[in-house]
Amino acid sequence: MSPQPIIVWLRNDLRVDDNEALWLAARHAEGRVVPVYCIDPRQWADGPLGFAKMGVRRAQFIRESLASLHASLVRLGAGLVVRIGHPEVVLAQLVAQVDARAVYFHDEPTTEEQAVADAVTAAMRGVGATVQSVWGATLYHIDDLPYRELEMLPEVFTNFRKDVERQARIRPPRDAPETLCALSEGVTAGEVPPLTAFNESFQLPEADPRAVMVFQGGEAAAVARLDAYIWEHDALASYKETRNGLLEVNDSTKLSPWLSAGCISPRRVWQQVQSYEQRRVQNESTYWLIFELIWRDYFRFLGAAVGARLFRLGGIRGRTEVWRQDRGMFARWCSGETGVPFIDANMRELNATGFMSNRGRQNVASFLAKTLQIDWRWGAAYFESMLLDVDPTSNWGNWQYVSGVGSDPRDRVFNVISQAKRYDAEGAYVRRWCPELAELPSEHLHEPYLLQDRALQRHGIEPGVTWPRPVVDMKTAYPKRSSSPRGRGRGRSGRARGRSR
Ligand SMILES: Cc1cc2nc3c(=O)[nH]c(=O)nc-3n(C[C@H](O)[C@H](O)[C@H](O)COP(=O)(O)OP(=O)(O)OC[C@H]3O[C@@H](n4cnc5c(N)ncnc54)[C@H](O)[C@@H]3O)c2cc1C
């Protein structure tokens, strides 16, 4: 007699390769699995600040990823069931429909996602099915961490990194199941609902030709990107030197949207890096990509350890600063109209494409939280709505870190002007996203407000009309002495910072 099927509830693990939940279910049910993805309206609803919790570009990326996953599952013999609704309801119905004995899924570390998993667990009790949750989105497995309990996770990243590098090992990735059984009778698969199923106001904006790259959702596109970056362009060999670049597709891997949707696993990336080190070159850059993936792990484990504190104003350190809640200023930051070119260029790139470099993210976050002193959670919520690669633990963890309420014991401010001059020395990035400033000579491009109105007009800029006056007094915000490499605002240009991030 063939075993009862097992439902695999897919979440941020939209791949067949190195997918622990799928792999285990396939083994335990001899291939009789029913893979299902639920479009949960709670994840996509509008939030209190007036924008969707997660936005339209991310929704489109997920749609593409679902289509790709369905194709892969069909190749294996099954297919993907996509349903709209609360997983606790959808899965209970499906269990009854296919007479499943269990639901397997990947753990998510954050509170809302855990609450949904708890609701699913309770619902399964009601229909007589068991649940099995597995860990699977990190480089290091949670069971391999050198801590008795997660609460012992170090508060500082460097200590975590040294601990895992010395005392843990990375498990090899698992291959996709070789074959699956056809889906149970009466279960339809393959239809990916339109964007309006996520949020009825969603409409895909036109692609912006200035985008650093086109991100296509799905496992096949993820593998192609990794292959192109590492093998075809040999870009890994110089990752450490180029990763802060703002303009080029191969400045950094651009893997984040695929990693966060789970279209590729970090262990598969790690395995490819190992292979590259054996076949081509092993250097600081090859190590640095793994170093960054360990940052990703750190935020994920931190999220699991601190629970709701990841989203609290005082952060994981319980700080008590007073934050401003100035909607007008916040709106200018969101729309890229602060009058500070480097900030505005980055925010415009985010708004037009859903992507922003790590350097950009650090600067705009610091500008909002430290310079404008606006509630950092607003910034994190805006990022969550706009980013293609949104990952709650990386997003809120990094926001806390930059805002001085998180896992960085030092309270630091980025001097966004010295950062702009360092990372956009010729101004090509600002010119790409702020064409109003295109005629300004490079030496004035990052600080147009230092010029007299008449001088700006000579370069085709009407201050306060075609280009906004700065939202804050920049001379007070960044006193000249702080722009020196040793000043309080030296960003990550100093040695210690370069090493830490
Ligand atoms: C305020 C702020 C918010 C952020 N929000 C997110 C987010 O929602 N989702 C997200 O994936 N990353 C986030 N990051 C981290 C980082 O900016 C992006 O991962 C990176 O820019 C993605 O580009 P890439 O894939 O080319 O990175 P690469 O430089 O090629 O790095 C490779 C991978 O390492 C991981 N990584 C790199 N830097 C970090 C980091 N600082 N923290 C965690 N993981 C890292 C990512 O998975 C990335 O894809 C945030 C950073 C800041 C400062």
The ligand as a MOL file (V3000), in Angstrom:
LIG
                    3D

  0  0  0     0  0            999 V3000
M  V30 BEGIN CTAB
M  V30 COUNTS 53 58 0 0 0
M  V30 BEGIN ATOM
M  V30 1 C 19.4130 49.2070 6.2840 0
M  V30 2 C 19.7120 47.9200 5.5660 0
M  V30 3 C 18.6810 47.0670 5.2040 0
M  V30 4 C 18.9470 45.8610 4.5540 0
M  V30 5 N 17.9060 45.0350 4.2060 0
M  V30 6 C 18.1580 43.8560 3.6090 0
M  V30 7 C 17.1060 42.9740 3.2530 0
M  V30 8 O 15.9270 43.2230 3.5050 0
M  V30 9 N 17.4300 41.8120 2.6200 0
M  V30 10 C 18.7190 41.4630 2.3480 0
M  V30 11 O 18.9490 40.3980 1.7650 0
M  V30 12 N 19.7300 42.2690 2.6940 0
M  V30 13 C 19.5090 43.4490 3.3160 0
M  V30 14 N 20.5460 44.2710 3.6440 0
M  V30 15 C 21.9210 43.7730 3.4730 0
M  V30 16 C 22.6280 44.1390 2.1560 0
M  V30 17 O 22.5110 45.4950 1.9090 0
M  V30 18 C 22.0980 43.3520 0.9560 0
M  V30 19 O 22.0760 41.9720 1.2700 0
M  V30 20 C 23.0190 43.5280 -0.2520 0
M  V30 21 O 23.1310 44.8820 -0.5770 0
M  V30 22 C 22.4490 42.7510 -1.4170 0
M  V30 23 O 23.2390 42.9130 -2.5660 0
M  V30 24 P 24.1390 41.7210 -3.0890 0
M  V30 25 O 23.3530 40.4600 -3.1440 0
M  V30 26 O 24.7890 42.1650 -4.3170 0
M  V30 27 O 25.1830 41.6010 -1.8950 0
M  V30 28 P 26.6360 40.9520 -1.8770 0
M  V30 29 O 27.5880 41.9980 -1.4400 0
M  V30 30 O 26.9380 40.2610 -3.1290 0
M  V30 31 O 26.5510 39.9140 -0.6750 0
M  V30 32 C 26.2030 38.5350 -0.8790 0
M  V30 33 C 25.0670 38.1790 0.0350 0
M  V30 34 O 25.4720 38.3060 1.3990 0
M  V30 35 C 24.3620 38.7400 2.1800 0
M  V30 36 N 24.6810 40.0470 2.7690 0
M  V30 37 C 25.5490 40.9720 2.3130 0
M  V30 38 N 25.5910 42.0180 3.1660 0
M  V30 39 C 24.7250 41.7490 4.1640 0
M  V30 40 C 24.3320 42.4270 5.3330 0
M  V30 41 N 24.8240 43.6230 5.6750 0
M  V30 42 N 23.3890 41.8680 6.1210 0
M  V30 43 C 22.8500 40.6790 5.8220 0
M  V30 44 N 23.2160 39.9650 4.7340 0
M  V30 45 C 24.1360 40.4930 3.9160 0
M  V30 46 C 23.1770 38.8850 1.2300 0
M  V30 47 O 22.4260 37.7060 1.2730 0
M  V30 48 C 23.8590 39.0730 -0.1240 0
M  V30 49 O 23.0640 38.6830 -1.2020 0
M  V30 50 C 20.2930 45.4980 4.2840 0
M  V30 51 C 21.3220 46.3580 4.6420 0
M  V30 52 C 21.0360 47.5580 5.2740 0
M  V30 53 C 22.1830 48.4650 5.6560 0
M  V30 END ATOM
M  V30 BEGIN BOND
M  V30 1 1 1 2
M  V30 2 1 2 3
M  V30 3 2 2 52
M  V30 4 2 3 4
M  V30 5 1 4 5
M  V30 6 1 4 50
M  V30 7 2 5 6
M  V30 8 1 6 7
M  V30 9 1 6 13
M  V30 10 2 7 8
M  V30 11 1 7 9
M  V30 12 1 9 10
M  V30 13 2 10 11
M  V30 14 1 10 12
M  V30 15 2 12 13
M  V30 16 1 13 14
M  V30 17 1 14 15
M  V30 18 1 14 50
M  V30 19 1 15 16
M  V30 20 1 16 17
M  V30 21 1 16 18
M  V30 22 1 18 19
M  V30 23 1 18 20
M  V30 24 1 20 21
M  V30 25 1 20 22
M  V30 26 1 22 23
M  V30 27 1 23 24
M  V30 28 2 24 25
M  V30 29 1 24 26
M  V30 30 1 24 27
M  V30 31 1 27 28
M  V30 32 2 28 29
M  V30 33 1 28 30
M  V30 34 1 28 31
M  V30 35 1 31 32
M  V30 36 1 32 33
M  V30 37 1 33 34
M  V30 38 1 33 48
M  V30 39 1 34 35
M  V30 40 1 35 36
M  V30 41 1 35 46
M  V30 42 1 36 37
M  V30 43 1 36 45
M  V30 44 2 37 38
M  V30 45 1 38 39
M  V30 46 1 39 40
M  V30 47 2 39 45
M  V30 48 1 40 41
M  V30 49 2 40 42
M  V30 50 1 42 43
M  V30 51 2 43 44
M  V30 52 1 44 45
M  V30 53 1 46 47
M  V30 54 1 46 48
M  V30 55 1 48 49
M  V30 56 2 50 51
M  V30 57 1 51 52
M  V30 58 1 52 53
M  V30 END BOND
M  V30 END CTAB
M  END
